[in-house]
């Protein structure tokens, strides 16, 4: 049975002990903690603050298993100090970041720059013994699916820079679990679960109908969790699954309703554990 860890973005600005109690009450095995420029603990402040966070979460039975970072967009001096801290604290897996594509970008030139940057980041990760992953992500980004992300990383050693596999985003990008995992091979770094739903909207400028993704609890969205679990087992994945409780719509933002999200995430955890206990992921 996979361990389930919480991407704690929705409660990131709360006191650490309060976050830890909420994750413990929801039944998580650990935390996939945000640690980037927009987080309560950043790359720059981690050397001074991360050890305290690690102790608080561990004392509540939800240890820090991974970090969600954005070192690709950070200065190398800050990255070096940050990775040194992770090595010292024994945190060996992180998300490294990604590459948005502006509307007017020269995509080929942006891709070449991105490949050079991931090669630099890979060297830093290897130097400090920390494995990084680039999350496949839907939308206008270079890592729009597993196939594109693998092309971005084709010259990287998968021991140090791989793919953070997100089947929820792939329900929007259109890459089935067995295809994605069959392509990943040794580049499978880590796994996230979340579930989108496509909603209709109308462009006020053109009057045209289009889809907008919203993010909902796992039972309610497009992600086929039993199929994704079965594909992971077939691929031999043994690490934790990070549950991304980023419920979002026009009328709801997870970060604004922490108490309600605490109730919803427990149901996501219970749902995944029931699937695994029943063998529906086999």
SVG drawing of the C-alpha trace seen along z (x, -y; Angstrom):
<svg xmlns="http://www.w3.org/2000/svg" viewBox="-21 -42 50 49">
<polyline fill="none" stroke="black" stroke-width="0.4" points="0.0,0.0 1.4,-3.4 2.1,-6.0 0.1,-9.1 1.7,-12.5 0.0,-15.9 1.0,-18.8 0.2,-21.3 -0.2,-24.4 -3.7,-25.1 -2.5,-25.6 1.1,-26.7 0.7,-30.1 -0.7,-28.6 1.5,-28.0 3.5,-24.8 2.1,-22.9 -1.5,-23.7 -0.6,-22.4 0.9,-19.2 -2.2,-18.6 -4.5,-19.0 -2.4,-16.6 -2.3,-14.1 -6.1,-14.2 -6.6,-13.7 -4.6,-10.4 -1.6,-11.4 1.7,-9.5 3.8,-12.7 4.0,-16.0 5.1,-17.3 5.8,-20.8 5.9,-23.9 9.3,-25.6 9.7,-28.2 9.5,-32.0 5.8,-32.1 5.8,-29.9 6.1,-30.6 9.5,-29.0 11.5,-29.9 14.7,-28.7 16.6,-31.6 15.1,-31.1 15.2,-27.3 18.8,-27.1 17.5,-29.0 13.9,-27.6 13.6,-24.2 15.1,-22.2 12.4,-23.6 9.6,-22.6 11.1,-19.1 11.0,-18.6 7.5,-19.8 6.1,-17.7 8.0,-14.6 6.8,-15.1 3.2,-14.9 3.8,-11.7 3.8,-13.4 7.4,-13.8 8.6,-15.9 9.1,-13.4 9.4,-15.8 9.5,-19.5 7.8,-21.4 10.4,-23.9 11.2,-26.1 15.0,-26.1 15.0,-26.3 14.1,-30.0 16.4,-30.7 20.0,-32.1 22.6,-29.4 24.1,-30.7 20.7,-30.4 20.2,-27.0 23.6,-25.8 22.8,-26.8 19.3,-25.4 20.5,-22.0 23.3,-21.9 20.6,-22.3 18.4,-19.5 21.4,-17.1 22.2,-17.9 18.6,-17.3 18.2,-14.1 15.5,-15.4 16.5,-13.8 13.6,-14.4 12.1,-17.7 10.2,-19.2 12.6,-21.4 10.2,-23.7 9.0,-24.2 8.8,-26.5 5.8,-28.6 5.5,-29.6 4.5,-33.3 2.1,-33.9 4.7,-35.7 7.6,-33.3 9.9,-31.8 9.1,-28.3 12.2,-26.6 14.5,-29.2 12.8,-28.9 13.2,-25.1 16.9,-25.4 17.4,-27.7 15.3,-25.4 17.5,-22.4 20.6,-24.3 19.1,-25.3 18.0,-21.8 21.5,-20.6 22.9,-23.2 20.3,-22.2 21.1,-18.5 24.8,-19.2 23.8,-21.1 21.4,-18.3 24.1,-15.6 26.7,-17.6 24.4,-17.7 22.8,-14.3 19.2,-15.5 17.0,-14.1 14.8,-16.6 11.7,-16.1 9.9,-18.3 6.2,-17.9 4.3,-17.2 1.7,-20.0 -1.3,-20.8 -1.5,-24.3 0.9,-26.5 4.2,-25.1 7.1,-23.1 6.4,-20.2 2.8,-19.9 2.9,-16.1 5.4,-13.3 6.6,-13.1 7.5,-16.7 9.1,-16.6 11.3,-13.6 12.5,-15.5 13.4,-18.4 15.4,-16.0 16.8,-13.7 20.5,-14.5 19.9,-14.3 20.9,-11.5 17.5,-10.2 19.2,-9.6 19.3,-13.4 16.6,-14.9 13.5,-13.0 9.7,-13.5 7.2,-14.1 4.3,-12.1 0.9,-13.8 -1.9,-11.7 -4.5,-14.4 -2.8,-16.9 -2.5,-14.2 -6.3,-13.8 -6.3,-17.3 -3.3,-16.8 -4.6,-13.5 -1.8,-11.0 -3.1,-7.7 -1.4,-6.3 0.1,-3.2 1.5,-5.1 3.0,-7.8 4.5,-5.3 5.8,-3.1 7.7,-6.1 9.0,-7.2 11.1,-4.2 13.9,-5.3 12.8,-8.9 9.9,-8.3 10.8,-10.4 7.6,-10.8 3.8,-10.9 1.1,-13.4 -2.7,-12.7 -5.4,-15.3 -8.5,-15.4 -9.8,-18.0 -13.2,-18.6 -13.8,-20.5 -16.4,-23.3 -17.9,-25.4 -17.4,-29.2 -17.9,-31.9 -15.1,-34.2 -16.6,-37.7 -14.6,-39.2 -15.5,-36.7 -18.6,-35.1 -17.2,-31.7 -17.7,-28.7 -14.6,-27.0 -13.5,-24.7 -12.0,-25.8 -10.5,-23.2 -11.5,-23.2 -9.9,-21.0 -12.2,-18.9 -12.0,-16.0 -10.7,-12.7 -14.1,-11.0 -15.6,-13.9 -13.2,-14.5 -11.8,-13.0 -8.9,-11.1 -9.4,-7.4 -7.7,-6.6 -8.0,-2.8 -6.5,-2.8 -3.7,-5.1 -2.9,-3.0 -2.9,0.2 -0.5,-1.4 1.8,-2.5 2.0,1.0 2.6,2.5 5.5,0.0 7.0,1.0 6.6,-2.3 7.1,-2.0 7.4,-5.5 4.8,-7.8 1.9,-9.4 1.5,-13.1 -2.2,-14.1 -2.7,-17.6 -5.7,-19.2 -5.9,-22.2 -9.7,-22.4 -10.4,-25.4 -13.4,-26.8 -14.8,-30.2 -16.3,-30.2 -13.8,-28.3 -10.1,-28.5 -8.5,-25.9 -6.2,-28.5 -9.2,-30.6 -11.2,-27.8 -8.7,-25.8 -11.2,-24.3 -13.5,-23.0 -10.5,-21.7 -9.3,-19.8 -12.6,-17.8 -12.4,-17.3 -8.8,-16.0 -9.7,-13.3 -12.2,-11.9 -9.5,-11.9 -7.2,-10.0 -10.0,-7.5 -10.9,-7.0 -7.4,-6.1 -6.8,-3.9 -10.1,-2.0 -9.0,-1.5 -5.7,-0.1 -7.2,2.1 -9.8,3.5 -7.1,4.4 -8.8,2.3 -5.4,0.9 -4.1,4.4"/>
</svg>
